[in-house]
Amino acid sequence: MEGKLMHAVQYFGYGGGPAGLKHVEVPVPSPTKDELLLKLEAISLNPVDWKIQKGIMRPLLPRRFPHVPGTDVAGEVVEVGPGVKSFKAGDKVVAMLNHADGGGLAEFVVAKERLTVTRPPEVSAAKGAGLPVAGLTAHQALTQSAGIKLDGSGEQVNILVTAASGGVGHYAVQLAKLGNTHVTATCGSRNINFVKSLGADEVLDYKTPEGAALKSPSGRKYDVVVHCATGIPWSTFEPNLAPNGKVLDLTPGLSAIVTFAVKKLTFSKKQLLPVLLNAKGGNLDYLVKLLKEDKLETVIDSKHSLSKAEDAWAKSIDGHATGKIIVEP
Ligand SMILES: NC(=O)c1ccc[n+]([C@@H]2O[C@H](COP(=O)([O-])OP(=O)(O)OC[C@H]3O[C@@H](n4cnc5c(N)ncnc54)[C@H](OP(=O)(O)O)[C@@H]3O)[C@@H](O)[C@H]2O)c1
């Protein structure tokens, strides 16, 4: 592929939103060592993609420009680097790229073998591409942070999932229901039936007073909150938590960090814990297998062609996706 050009979408500095995305032709990258060159079939967007462009993540993820955004991809292996052991040209895969390099909004990308997994024919490219950031974060919060066993063993746990209609939330509800759990979920009124169909035992409309107060309709106190929404203060969570309840905050702001520190320092039994995804290939493989076995579903909000990537970007910034936003080259 050396010397061949491909279509890609780049931005050239912080800010600019959808208008900051530019359609360019750049050389197809070459895989080195442990890398695979993928011809992409689908890319899914995550809020972190436009948060990086906005400069919100600057201290954690300083950017080099120009930058091709997007980390969650599915496609076909075209070439492999000399150190690649488990894949060959023609294999269908799902991969997660790292946030520093990105590269997803393009026709081709290089992915590390470590975060690439086989995609069986039962799993479409779009459904596979939905998984990496959103699915792995939901999985990590439930299994690693909350200790839920997804084989259904263990004591029953009461879980609240906020923003259950979004990318992370819709996976979190489904994965939680693989464990021995009672799931309360919040979403907007238009998504109540959708979230029930994912398996939630009770659903709260976040725009009603009961929903805003996070009160379980059945009077349960939450052992675990997978907090995928933003802007809910600790004082709203606290009265709804079981004595050892934990809030797993996916988007911790300054006040959440202060609450985290205060709860730790005072040995509080009720805790707020920030969650930061630490992606693992084995977990991605597990999630792809759940899709194959129809134990998990990627719900697609909308599909956009790469030539209209700015529409997908605007949709993600808007914050009202139901499931995952997909871009197709
Ligand atoms: N820490 C990490 O490693 C990590 C990893 C992944 C994601 N995240 C963060 O987690 C958050 C969720 O990500 P996502 O991909 O799920 O976002 P998303 O797909 O954009 O979420 C959109 C959904 O959230 C719903 N929503 C918004 N505010 C709500 C509220 N107050 N109560 C209930 N539902 C609400 C919207 O419903 P309506 O349309 O009805 O408003 C919409 O369906 C983002 O801030 C993201 O950056 C963090």
Ligand as a Chemical Component Dictionary entry (heavy atoms), coordinates in Angstrom:
data_LIG
# 
_chem_comp.id                   LIG 
_chem_comp.type                 NON-POLYMER 
_chem_comp.pdbx_formal_charge   0 
_chem_comp.three_letter_code    LIG 
# 
loop_
_chem_comp_atom.comp_id 
_chem_comp_atom.atom_id 
_chem_comp_atom.alt_atom_id 
_chem_comp_atom.type_symbol 
_chem_comp_atom.charge 
_chem_comp_atom.model_Cartn_x 
_chem_comp_atom.model_Cartn_y 
_chem_comp_atom.model_Cartn_z 
_chem_comp_atom.pdbx_ordinal 
LIG N1  N1  N 0  -14.090 7.549  32.325 1  
LIG C1  C1  C 0  -14.023 6.914  31.156 2  
LIG O1  O1  O 0  -13.055 6.191  30.893 3  
LIG C2  C2  C 0  -15.158 7.094  30.174 4  
LIG C3  C3  C 0  -15.324 6.186  29.136 5  
LIG C4  C4  C 0  -16.422 6.329  28.287 6  
LIG C5  C5  C 0  -17.283 7.415  28.465 7  
LIG N2  N2  N 1  -17.051 8.311  29.458 8  
LIG C6  C6  C 0  -17.968 9.454  29.666 9  
LIG O2  O2  O 0  -19.232 8.932  30.052 10 
LIG C7  C7  C 0  -20.255 9.805  29.610 11 
LIG C8  C8  C 0  -21.306 9.003  28.860 12 
LIG O3  O3  O 0  -20.753 8.557  27.616 13 
LIG P1  P1  P 0  -21.710 7.969  26.483 14 
LIG O4  O4  O 0  -20.860 7.516  25.368 15 
LIG O5  O5  O -1 -22.677 7.030  27.100 16 
LIG O6  O6  O 0  -22.503 9.322  26.075 17 
LIG P2  P2  P 0  -23.692 9.504  25.062 18 
LIG O7  O7  O 0  -23.912 8.264  24.283 19 
LIG O8  O8  O 0  -23.457 10.771 24.310 20 
LIG O9  O9  O 0  -24.975 9.741  26.032 21 
LIG C9  C9  C 0  -26.115 10.285 25.483 22 
LIG C10 C10 C 0  -27.345 9.841  26.273 23 
LIG O10 O10 O 0  -27.314 10.341 27.604 24 
LIG C11 C11 C 0  -28.656 10.670 27.998 25 
LIG N3  N3  N 0  -28.571 11.647 29.083 26 
LIG C12 C12 C 0  -27.910 12.823 29.085 27 
LIG N4  N4  N 0  -28.034 13.430 30.298 28 
LIG C13 C13 C 0  -28.803 12.605 31.063 29 
LIG C14 C14 C 0  -29.275 12.665 32.405 30 
LIG N5  N5  N 0  -28.981 13.703 33.214 31 
LIG N6  N6  N 0  -30.011 11.634 32.879 32 
LIG C15 C15 C 0  -30.313 10.576 32.090 33 
LIG N7  N7  N 0  -29.892 10.466 30.791 34 
LIG C16 C16 C 0  -29.155 11.473 30.288 35 
LIG C17 C17 C 0  -29.266 11.227 26.738 36 
LIG O11 O11 O 0  -30.667 11.114 26.827 37 
LIG P3  P3  P 0  -31.628 12.312 26.271 38 
LIG O12 O12 O 0  -31.380 12.403 24.816 39 
LIG O13 O13 O 0  -33.007 11.847 26.632 40 
LIG O14 O14 O 0  -31.208 13.564 27.007 41 
LIG C18 C18 C 0  -28.652 10.334 25.657 42 
LIG O15 O15 O 0  -29.467 9.212  25.341 43 
LIG C19 C19 C 0  -19.578 10.900 28.773 44 
LIG O16 O16 O 0  -19.371 12.045 29.575 45 
LIG C20 C20 C 0  -18.237 10.266 28.410 46 
LIG O17 O17 O 0  -17.226 11.217 28.150 47 
LIG C21 C21 C 0  -16.006 8.170  30.316 48 
# 
loop_
_chem_comp_bond.comp_id 
_chem_comp_bond.atom_id_1 
_chem_comp_bond.atom_id_2 
_chem_comp_bond.value_order 
_chem_comp_bond.pdbx_ordinal 
LIG N1  C1  SING 1  
LIG C1  O1  DOUB 2  
LIG C1  C2  SING 3  
LIG C2  C3  SING 4  
LIG C2  C21 DOUB 5  
LIG C3  C4  DOUB 6  
LIG C4  C5  SING 7  
LIG C5  N2  DOUB 8  
LIG N2  C6  SING 9  
LIG N2  C21 SING 10 
LIG C6  O2  SING 11 
LIG C6  C20 SING 12 
LIG O2  C7  SING 13 
LIG C7  C8  SING 14 
LIG C7  C19 SING 15 
LIG C8  O3  SING 16 
LIG O3  P1  SING 17 
LIG P1  O4  DOUB 18 
LIG P1  O5  SING 19 
LIG P1  O6  SING 20 
LIG O6  P2  SING 21 
LIG P2  O7  DOUB 22 
LIG P2  O8  SING 23 
LIG P2  O9  SING 24 
LIG O9  C9  SING 25 
LIG C9  C10 SING 26 
LIG C10 O10 SING 27 
LIG C10 C18 SING 28 
LIG O10 C11 SING 29 
LIG C11 N3  SING 30 
LIG C11 C17 SING 31 
LIG N3  C12 SING 32 
LIG N3  C16 SING 33 
LIG C12 N4  DOUB 34 
LIG N4  C13 SING 35 
LIG C13 C14 SING 36 
LIG C13 C16 DOUB 37 
LIG C14 N5  SING 38 
LIG C14 N6  DOUB 39 
LIG N6  C15 SING 40 
LIG C15 N7  DOUB 41 
LIG N7  C16 SING 42 
LIG C17 O11 SING 43 
LIG C17 C18 SING 44 
LIG O11 P3  SING 45 
LIG P3  O12 DOUB 46 
LIG P3  O13 SING 47 
LIG P3  O14 SING 48 
LIG C18 O15 SING 49 
LIG C19 O16 SING 50 
LIG C19 C20 SING 51 
LIG C20 O17 SING 52 
# 
